[in-house]
Every structure is written in C-alpha cells, then in structure tokens.
Amino acid sequence: MAGDPIISVEHMRTGFGSAVLFEDLSFTVGRGEVFVILGGSGCGKSTLLKHMIGLYEPWKGRIDIGGHDIVSADEAERLAILQMIGVMYQQGALFGSMNLIENVRLPLEEFTRLPNAAIDAVALAKLKLVGLDGFAFHMPSEISGGMRKRAAIARAMALDPQILFLDEPSAGLDPITSAELDELILQLRRSLGITFVVVTHELASIFAIADRVIMLDKETKGIIAEGSPVRLRDESTHPFVRRFFHRSAAEDPPGATMAAAAAPAASPAAASPAA
C-alpha cells in the first residue's frame, strides 16, 4: 500500500505560447506507489512528467518532491531534489558510443566523489538488479530493445533514487518483453521501496503494475478520472474513460441505437429496382 505523499502537484497551470495545456491541475503520489499517468494522444502526459522532473517550469503552481518545491528551489535545493529521482526516457536515451557500464557510471561520476573501483562496483550492482550484469561491456547497439530499457532503468537507479519516472517503458516492445519489464518494475518496488511514476497507454501494463492512475484530458485541461484501473474500468461512467479501458471505438450519439431500432424496415418491393 502507498504511504504518505512523496509528490504533490498543486494548482498547476501551464502551456506553450498562448495555448493552455493544464488548468489548475492537482494530485498526489504516495510513497512506494506505482502511479500511472494516462490519457489520449496530445493530452500532455509526457509534458506533465517533464514538469515533474524540472525540465519545464509551470506558469503557476507548486510541484513538491519529497517536501521541496522544485519550482521555487534555488540551485542547491534543485540539485538535492534531482538526486532523489531517476528518469528513464521513452527510448532509453543511452549513449551509443558508451558500453552499458559506462552509461550507468555517468551519474556516479557527475554527482559523487567515489573512486573508480567503487563506481564500477556500484554500476555493476545496478546492472545486476535489472539482470544485465553479464552484458556490462556490450554496446547499446548490440542488445535488444528490452535490454536497452533495462539498462536505462539501471542508469536511472545509479544514485539510489526514491522515485523513478518512466516515460512509455513498454513502447516498441513485444508482449513477452513488456510483461518482463512490468515484473521488473514490481520487483524493484518490492525489494527497494521505490516510488514509480509511469507514463503509458499499454492496457496490459496498466493493469499489471498500477496501484492508481490519473487520466488527463486535453478538452478539460485537467484530470477526468482517478483511481485503480480495475475500478475505473468497471465503474466509471465517463464515456472516454470507458472507451479507453474497454478499448472500444467512439460511442454512438445519444439515442442513435434506439432510433435505428425504431426505424421501419424497407419492404422487398422498395428495396428492389423498378421493373
């Protein structure tokens, strides 16, 4: 079960140029929770994640990470906040000119003063956590897409973050590899107590990993549903939420089904061409 809030987004308003993307957006993420951000194409899922990790600054509002507002933080506070989080970007974003252990070493070289031998040991331990210790000296081009995602998670965990942000972790993966990645997320949550914030639209992954979801909507510029995916699937009365979780096309306009049923059937004579 999730603990006290470790992330709190309060009354956030933001957008691009004169276009408003979110209006008065508020929600919390509990410590130890797997929290999933959903929504249709163009609703701002990845943009919201980038606000939460400090890449974008909102026009208004507060984004609290572990008790510190990343929006108003000074340089030293922001650095401390960023060391509490790890990020896996959509395609993994590994450096293609570096092998896996060199990729995982990068945050340790940047933010610690550990000797090289200790950095190697920590990097190898992170790769072992994701099942890639036997591939430490492989280049990203030499491993599969699923393995690259695992390596990116290992790099995101290099500084022992309390929160991991994953942007579309299952994108481009086959169902078996995607299920294995889902199990890795749950395993890391169980063994390390990490809080996960995941952007995805993969229904199988949502039902496998999510404790709670929010669904964003570009029309209302906010949240139209929040709760467990099973409850939203079974109980939501919102048309878009129902279509999303039941993977169905747009519903007929109100009364269309009844009108079709009430319409008189054409007679055979009317249906046949004139003699």
VOGU-3710 file (C-alpha; in Angstrom, 3 decimals, decimal comma):
1> magdpiisve> 0,000/0,000/0,000  1,151/3,537/-0,710  2,382/5,697/2,145  2,265/9,431/2,727  2,575/11,642/-0,373  6,104/11,880/-1,751  4,975/14,019/-4,711  2,344/16,718/-4,653  1,290/18,803/-7,658  -0,815/21,756/-6,537
11> hmrtgfgsav> -2,893/24,068/-8,743  -0,509/23,814/-11,679  -1,252/25,931/-14,754  0,969/25,660/-17,799  1,117/25,562/-21,583  3,059/26,702/-24,602  2,839/30,193/-26,034  -0,773/31,303/-25,608  -2,116/27,732/-25,537  -3,081/26,425/-22,099
21> lfedlsftvg> -2,284/22,737/-21,584  -3,249/22,274/-17,917  -5,531/24,454/-15,834  -5,479/24,126/-12,016  -4,026/20,586/-12,041  -3,651/18,958/-8,605  -2,824/15,391/-7,471  -0,505/13,456/-5,136  1,664/10,343/-5,457  2,067/8,131/-2,401
31> rgevfvilgg> 5,431/6,849/-1,198  6,017/3,345/-2,580  3,178/3,642/-5,099  3,205/2,692/-8,775  1,366/5,713/-10,160  0,414/5,781/-13,839  -0,432/8,814/-15,986  -2,913/8,059/-18,781  -4,750/9,963/-21,466  -5,387/10,276/-25,171
41> sgcgkstllk> -2,829/11,396/-27,723  -1,790/15,016/-27,270  -3,219/15,394/-23,763  0,192/16,212/-22,248  1,256/13,006/-20,447  4,974/13,284/-21,231  4,851/17,061/-20,825  3,468/16,630/-17,305  6,307/14,218/-16,498  8,853/16,761/-17,748
51> hmiglyepwk> 7,337/19,386/-15,440  7,586/16,959/-12,515  11,301/16,332/-13,093  12,088/20,024/-13,509  12,749/20,190/-17,265  9,804/22,568/-17,763  8,610/25,264/-15,390  4,856/25,790/-14,950  3,257/29,201/-15,266  1,695/28,802/-11,857
61> gridigghdi> 1,522/26,278/-9,020  3,731/24,074/-6,895  5,439/20,748/-7,638  6,575/19,258/-4,341  9,128/16,410/-4,425  9,925/14,920/-1,027  8,939/18,117/0,770  10,735/20,543/-1,557  9,142/22,706/-4,241  11,119/22,114/-7,434
71> vsadeaerla> 9,591/25,258/-8,985  10,894/27,741/-6,427  14,036/25,829/-5,345  17,393/27,546/-5,586  20,274/25,829/-7,385  21,478/23,836/-4,361  17,946/22,717/-3,431  17,190/21,730/-7,023  20,350/19,631/-7,169  19,315/17,837/-3,970
81> ilqmigvmyq> 15,832/17,214/-5,378  17,206/15,855/-8,650  19,358/13,363/-6,778  16,163/11,957/-5,235  14,814/10,993/-8,653  15,821/8,886/-11,632  14,407/9,081/-15,153  14,054/6,565/-17,955  13,208/8,382/-21,167  10,976/6,917/-23,858
91> qgalfgsmnl> 13,632/5,223/-25,990  16,095/4,653/-23,147  18,392/7,504/-24,307  21,581/5,516/-23,748  24,772/6,979/-25,180  25,538/4,825/-28,214  29,304/5,435/-28,023  29,489/4,001/-24,478  29,001/0,447/-23,274  26,390/-0,320/-20,622
101> ienvrlplee> 28,595/0,022/-17,573  29,935/3,337/-18,871  26,359/4,581/-19,307  25,468/3,603/-15,734  28,686/5,150/-14,403  27,775/8,631/-15,699  25,565/9,846/-12,792  28,078/8,467/-10,277  30,945/10,312/-11,958  28,917/13,524/-12,063
111> ftrlpnaaid> 27,440/13,564/-8,557  29,785/11,542/-6,315  33,448/11,524/-5,369  33,745/7,757/-5,246  36,976/6,202/-6,565  36,790/4,479/-9,940  36,764/0,986/-8,471  33,785/1,846/-6,255  31,945/3,458/-9,180  32,481/0,295/-11,239
121> avalaklklv> 31,186/-1,842/-8,370  28,045/0,257/-7,925  27,374/0,372/-11,681  27,748/-3,392/-11,967  25,419/-3,888/-8,990  22,758/-1,742/-10,682  23,096/-3,755/-13,880  22,725/-6,933/-11,842  19,472/-5,613/-10,349  17,998/-5,491/-13,862
131> gldgfafhmp> 19,557/-8,773/-14,994  22,255/-7,269/-17,214  25,479/-7,802/-15,260  26,587/-10,259/-17,941  26,260/-7,558/-20,604  28,188/-4,760/-18,877  30,667/-4,326/-21,727  28,164/-4,606/-24,571  27,300/-1,527/-26,608  23,634/-0,430/-26,769
141> seisggmrkr> 23,552/-1,428/-30,455  24,493/-4,991/-29,508  21,496/-5,665/-27,256  17,723/-5,842/-27,732  15,241/-3,023/-27,209  14,011/-4,551/-23,965  17,561/-4,838/-22,669  18,206/-1,192/-23,546  15,149/-0,231/-21,464  16,539/-2,289/-18,549
151> aaiaramald> 19,936/-0,649/-18,898  18,278/2,778/-18,850  16,495/1,814/-15,623  19,847/0,709/-14,153  21,331/4,110/-15,003  18,288/5,854/-13,502  18,903/3,935/-10,258  22,619/4,776/-10,067  22,218/7,311/-7,241  19,690/5,231/-5,262
161> pqilfldeps> 16,712/7,483/-6,013  13,496/7,373/-4,034  11,418/7,971/-7,183  11,757/6,606/-10,712  9,987/8,307/-13,629  9,428/6,049/-16,646  8,219/7,512/-19,944  6,468/4,867/-22,101  8,608/1,953/-20,837  6,736/-0,630/-22,951
171> agldpitsae> 6,788/1,355/-26,208  8,115/-0,745/-29,086  8,376/-3,964/-27,075  6,732/-7,287/-27,844  4,145/-8,568/-25,297  6,542/-11,013/-23,598  9,335/-8,451/-23,181  6,797/-5,887/-21,994  5,483/-8,321/-19,361  9,048/-8,991/-18,186
181> ldelilqlrr> 9,616/-5,254/-17,794  6,374/-4,960/-15,815  7,602/-7,681/-13,467  10,944/-5,877/-13,052  9,102/-2,692/-12,007  7,101/-4,617/-9,390  10,218/-6,425/-8,182  12,130/-3,169/-7,703  9,186/-1,671/-5,845  9,007/-4,719/-3,540
191> slgitfvvvt> 12,752/-5,015/-2,896  13,791/-1,346/-2,783  10,571/0,500/-1,934  10,952/2,781/-4,957  8,041/5,001/-5,968  7,266/4,801/-9,690  5,601/7,440/-11,858  4,886/5,851/-15,240  3,527/7,359/-18,450  1,973/4,655/-20,625
201> helasifaia> -1,046/3,770/-22,728  -0,476/-0,015/-22,766  -3,557/-1,559/-21,147  -1,872/-4,838/-20,191  0,914/-2,971/-18,373  -1,545/-0,615/-16,686  -3,499/-3,499/-15,159  -0,282/-5,361/-14,252  1,572/-2,612/-12,383  -0,639/0,354/-11,464
211> drvimldket> -1,807/0,957/-7,916  -3,525/4,142/-9,038  -3,926/6,097/-12,252  -4,962/9,555/-13,328  -6,426/10,206/-16,767  -5,680/13,546/-18,402  -7,997/15,210/-20,898  -6,998/17,876/-23,410  -10,513/19,301/-23,657  -10,976/19,985/-19,940
221> kgiiaegspv> -7,214/20,619/-19,467  -7,235/18,517/-16,317  -7,948/15,138/-14,738  -11,172/13,377/-15,705  -10,630/10,165/-13,704  -8,517/8,915/-10,794  -8,366/5,561/-9,019  -7,370/1,946/-9,543  -7,527/0,806/-13,183  -9,907/-2,026/-12,319
231> rlrdesthpf> -12,336/0,334/-10,586  -12,231/2,806/-13,461  -12,779/0,030/-15,992  -15,717/-1,444/-14,100  -17,351/1,617/-12,556  -16,548/4,801/-14,482  -19,455/6,422/-16,274  -17,295/8,867/-18,238  -17,552/7,962/-21,955  -13,857/8,450/-22,784
241> vrrffhrsaa> -12,687/6,550/-19,697  -14,986/3,650/-20,570  -13,796/3,586/-24,180  -10,147/3,693/-23,096  -10,358/0,812/-20,636  -12,626/-1,285/-22,854  -10,565/-0,439/-25,967  -13,643/0,495/-27,941  -14,294/2,985/-30,714  -16,344/6,152/-30,265
251> edppgatmaa> -19,795/5,553/-28,890  -22,919/6,219/-30,969  -24,578/9,600/-30,379  -27,262/9,527/-27,667  -30,422/7,903/-28,993  -28,802/6,623/-32,206  -29,229/2,965/-31,291  -32,887/3,419/-30,308  -33,584/5,401/-33,476  -32,083/2,681/-35,631
261> aaapaaspaa> -34,124/0,004/-33,871  -37,346/2,014/-34,266  -36,868/2,758/-37,973  -39,227/0,728/-40,208  -37,582/-1,962/-42,276  -37,627/-1,412/-46,037  -40,071/-3,652/-47,903  -38,699/-6,069/-50,519  -40,522/-4,123/-53,235  -38,994/-0,840/-52,134
271> aspaa> -35,582/-2,424/-51,927  -35,677/-3,876/-55,453  -35,098/-1,780/-58,583  -38,069/-0,734/-60,694  -39,047/-3,122/-63,497
//
